[in-house]
Amino acid sequence: MVTELTSASRFIALRQTGREFLRLALVALAYWLAAKLSLNLALVHGQVTPIWPPTGIAVMAILIVGRRATAAIALAAFAINLPIGPSGLGAAVIAAGNTLAPLLSAELLRRVGFHRQMDRLFDAIAITVAALSGMAVSATVGSLVLILSGAVLGDGFWATWAVWWTGDAMGVLLVAPFLLSLLPGTALPRLTLPRGAELGGLLAGTAIVTYLLFQSGLRIVYLVLPLIMVTAWRFRQRGAAPAALIASAVAIWSAVHGTGPFATETLFEKMVTLQTFNVSLALASFVLAAFVETRERKEELARLYAAEQLANRAKSAFLNLAAHELRTPISVLNGYLSMLADGSLGDDPAAWRRSVAILTAKTRELKNIVDQLLEASRLESVVSKPPQSEIDLRDVVRQAVERARARADLLDAEIATGLSADPVPVEADAVQLGRVLDNLINNGLTYTVRPPRLSIAVSTPTSATCLAPVWASTSAVRSLNGTTAASRSNAASRARGRCSLSPFRSLSPNPGSLPIRVRRRFVSRP
């Protein structure tokens, strides 16, 4: 048996290792393929491109897989830079910078609580800041390596740095949102056939319009932005991310081939024009999509709140109606049972007496439930505020114990009271406070070891002016909720000789008892 368990554990560990290796291999392959395609668009020394999609892949991989993805990223970056780098050491240093930059960006996004769904305006701002700040590392490291190796002249440092930095940053801003929108489980509405056709038409229109604008020398390329914004508004990140990526790809192709506004520009002017356009695409796409998503979420929450309020009012109205309608038949039933019990309808057989007593007790419980429903509906609708007056807490306890006496006798239960010799004045509603005590005692009689033994003490400490001192002894509390913590109702002094009750701590109500939340409101309202 031990050998079989060991073999199974080894098999599971081996399978997990294989899955992890496959995941990292896919990350490295995706990085390497994207880098190979991007190098065809290099503008400086065959290494610096106007957009570097591998950075977006790297940031997304670290966010999803974790820091262990950096090993695959570093290996793929070294494999890309080794054939084109100034030396093996230079390629290794550049690969280190290409790994550290997305790691810093991903860690920054994690620290600020970035949502992969990019469903908040804050997420759009966060990924923009992370891209611009983190990619400065790779740009600085790579440019220094090219300068020190002599591949780029010293006066070309800032031009190289600017191209490298903006290219890496655009890779994050344009590629990462697109890849994140493809993740399964992303909270995006399902695409139906008509909406899918609409999205396809908008993306195709974006590609065509961008191409035509960049073939013209009129410098009106920003006319594509309204189309990008419509796509973002209609489809959120699912439409905004691919639309921006398509428009950027067309713009880069035009810059490499020197068409349209790029025909007469220098390298630096091309980069300024291109990256300004790319930044505008990013802001018009996922930033707008996040803004619309945030606004719609607030509107949906407002609609849900309004519906909940309407349902709550309907519930209160139903409780009020049900309570009022039930009181009449219960009163009639209670009256006839009283007449049977006191002999008004004639002598009852001895065998009936116990049954009549039980029916009378249960009818009283049912009447209490209906009264509680009526009070609950009044609390929900805030119809009126019951008056409070100064009462002697001992009288309330005596009356509650007397009301429970019939049921206690049926259960052969004992309810002991320890009442102070001096009056215990409190400011409260005597009726509502009596209901609270009825529920506490009823729970004690229900949830207890047979026969029940309950204890209620009321006292006034000498160290304070007054105290609202309703508390159950340890044995009673065990009966009520199965714990050893005392359930207390403390009071703070308001005026000379007066107290106001504070909320009871939670108890475990039976199905027929008043809900704890309502009991708290009974005793805590000013």
NORLINFEN-V971128 format. One record per residue. RES is the residue in one small letter. PHI is phi in whole degrees, -180 to 180 (999 if undefined). D_FIRST is the distance of its C-alpha to the first C-alpha in whole Angstrom. Layout:
# NORLINFEN-V971128
RES PHI D_FIRST
RES PHI D_FIRST
This chain:
# NORLINFEN-V971128
m 999 0
v -63 4
t -64 5
e -65 5
l -64 6
t -64 9
s -64 10
a -65 11
s -64 12
r -64 14
f -64 15
i -64 17
a -64 18
l -66 20
r -66 21
q -64 23
t -64 24
g -63 26
r -64 27
e -65 29
f -64 30
l -64 32
r -63 33
l -68 35
a -65 36
l -65 38
v -62 39
a -64 41
l -66 42
a -62 44
y -62 45
w -66 46
l -65 48
a -63 50
a -67 51
k -60 52
l -67 54
s -71 56
l -65 57
n -69 59
l -107 61
a -65 62
l -110 65
v -128 65
h 54 64
g 64 61
q -126 59
v -104 60
t -115 60
p -68 61
i -146 58
w -122 55
p -56 52
p -56 49
t -66 50
g -64 49
i -63 46
a -65 45
v -62 45
m -65 44
a -63 40
i -68 40
l -65 41
i -92 38
v -82 35
g 111 36
r -64 38
r -64 35
a -69 37
t -64 40
a -64 38
a -66 39
i -66 42
a -63 44
l -64 42
a -67 44
a -64 47
f -67 48
a -64 47
i -75 50
n -82 52
l -61 52
p -70 54
i -110 57
g -78 57
p -67 59
s -164 57
g -64 53
l -65 53
g -62 55
a -64 53
a -66 50
v -67 52
i -62 53
a -63 49
a -63 48
g -65 51
n -67 50
t -88 46
l -67 48
a -61 50
p -66 48
l -64 45
l -64 48
s -63 49
a -65 45
e -65 45
l -63 48
l -64 47
r -65 44
r -63 46
v -92 49
g 75 46
f -65 47
h -94 46
r -64 45
q -71 47
m 50 50
d -99 51
r -129 53
l -62 56
f -61 55
d -64 52
a -65 55
i -67 57
a -63 53
i -70 53
t -66 56
v -64 56
a -63 53
a -67 54
l -69 57
s -81 56
g -66 53
m -73 55
a -64 57
v -67 55
s -65 54
a -65 58
t -67 59
v -63 57
g -64 57
s -65 61
l -63 61
v -63 59
l -66 62
i -69 65
l -66 64
s -84 63
g 84 66
a -67 65
v -129 67
l -66 70
g -61 70
d -75 73
g -99 70
f -61 67
w -68 68
a -65 68
t -65 65
w -62 63
a -64 65
v -66 63
w -64 60
w -64 59
t -67 61
g -64 59
d -66 55
a -64 56
m -66 57
g -61 54
v -73 52
l -70 55
l -102 55
v -92 52
a -59 49
p -60 50
f -64 50
l -68 47
l -65 46
s -70 47
l -90 45
l -64 42
p -68 40
g 87 40
t -66 44
a -74 46
l -123 48
p -64 50
r -69 49
l -83 51
t -86 53
l -61 55
p -63 59
r -71 57
g -64 55
a -65 59
e -64 61
l -64 58
g -61 58
g -65 62
l -66 62
l -68 60
a -64 62
g -63 66
t -62 64
a -63 64
i -67 67
v -64 69
t -63 68
y -61 69
l -64 72
l -66 73
f -85 72
q -92 74
s -96 77
g -94 79
l -86 80
r 57 77
i -120 76
v -65 72
y -75 71
l -67 72
v -79 69
l -61 67
p -57 69
l -68 66
i -62 63
m -67 64
v -63 64
t -63 61
a -65 59
w -68 61
r -79 60
f -127 56
r 57 55
q -66 53
r -61 52
g -98 56
a -66 57
a -64 54
p -67 55
a -64 59
a -65 59
l -66 57
i -65 59
a -62 62
s -66 61
a -62 60
v -65 64
a -65 66
i -65 64
w -59 65
s -66 68
a -66 68
v -65 67
h -92 70
g 65 72
t -101 73
g 59 75
p -67 75
f -89 74
a -63 76
t -113 79
e -95 76
t -78 75
l -59 72
f -64 72
e -65 73
k -62 71
m -66 68
v -63 70
t -63 71
l -68 67
q -74 65
t -63 67
f -65 67
n -65 63
v -63 63
s -62 65
l -61 63
a -62 60
l -66 62
a -80 63
s -102 60
f -75 57
v -67 59
l -65 61
a -61 57
a -66 56
f -63 59
v -65 59
e -62 56
t -63 56
r -64 60
e -67 58
r -66 55
k -64 58
e -64 60
e -66 57
l -63 56
a -64 60
r -65 59
l -65 56
y -65 58
a -63 61
a -65 59
e -65 57
q -63 61
l -63 62
a -65 59
n -66 59
r -65 63
a -64 63
k -64 60
s -63 62
a -64 65
f -66 63
l -60 62
n -62 66
l -65 67
a -63 64
a -64 65
h -66 69
e -71 69
l -83 66
r -65 69
t -64 71
p -63 70
i -68 68
s -64 71
v -62 72
l -61 70
n -64 70
g -64 73
y -65 73
l -65 70
s -65 73
m -66 76
l -65 73
a -70 72
d -91 76
g 84 78
s -64 80
l -98 79
g 109 79
d -68 78
d -96 74
p -60 72
a -62 70
a -69 67
w -85 67
r -61 68
r -65 64
s -65 63
v -64 66
a -63 65
i -65 61
l -62 63
t -63 65
a -64 62
k -69 60
t -65 63
r -64 64
e -62 60
l -63 61
k -63 64
n -63 62
i -62 60
v -64 63
d -61 65
q -69 62
l -61 61
l -64 65
e -68 64
a -63 61
s -65 63
r -69 66
l -65 64
e -66 63
s -89 66
v 51 68
v -71 71
s -150 72
k -115 71
p -62 71
p -73 74
q -117 73
s -146 75
e -79 75
i -131 73
d -92 72
l -62 69
r -64 69
d -66 71
v -63 68
v -67 65
r -58 68
q -65 68
a -65 64
v -65 64
e -65 66
r -65 65
a -87 62
r -62 63
a -62 63
r -68 60
a -62 59
d -65 61
l -63 59
l -93 56
d 57 57
a -93 56
e -122 58
i -117 59
a -94 61
t -125 63
g -119 64
l -103 67
s -66 69
a -71 73
d -96 74
p -59 74
v -120 71
p -78 72
v -138 70
e -95 71
a -164 69
d -90 70
a -61 70
v -66 68
q -68 65
l -64 64
g -63 65
r -65 62
v -61 60
l -64 60
d -57 60
n -69 57
l -62 55
i -67 56
n -61 55
n -63 52
g -64 52
l -72 53
t -86 50
y -103 47
t -157 47
v -75 46
r -78 49
p -80 52
p -67 52
r -131 54
l -110 55
s -141 57
i -127 59
a -119 61
v -130 64
s -148 66
t -123 68
p -70 67
t -79 70
s -87 69
a -136 69
t -61 72
c -160 70
l -146 66
a -83 65
p -104 63
v -91 61
w -149 58
a -101 55
s -68 54
t -58 50
s -65 50
a -68 52
v -67 49
r -60 46
s -68 48
l -79 49
n -136 46
g 75 43
t -117 44
t -107 46
a -82 48
a -73 51
s -94 53
r -122 56
s -130 59
n -88 61
a -135 64
a -104 66
s -68 70
r -105 72
a -146 75
r -62 77
g 72 75
r -127 73
c -133 70
s -126 68
l -70 64
s -103 61
p -63 58
f -70 56
r -74 52
s -67 50
l -127 49
s -96 47
p -77 49
n -84 49
p -58 50
g -100 53
s -93 54
l -72 56
p -56 53
i -58 53
r -59 54
v -72 57
r -58 58
r -62 57
r -68 60
f -58 62
v -96 62
s -109 62
r -70 65
p -72 68
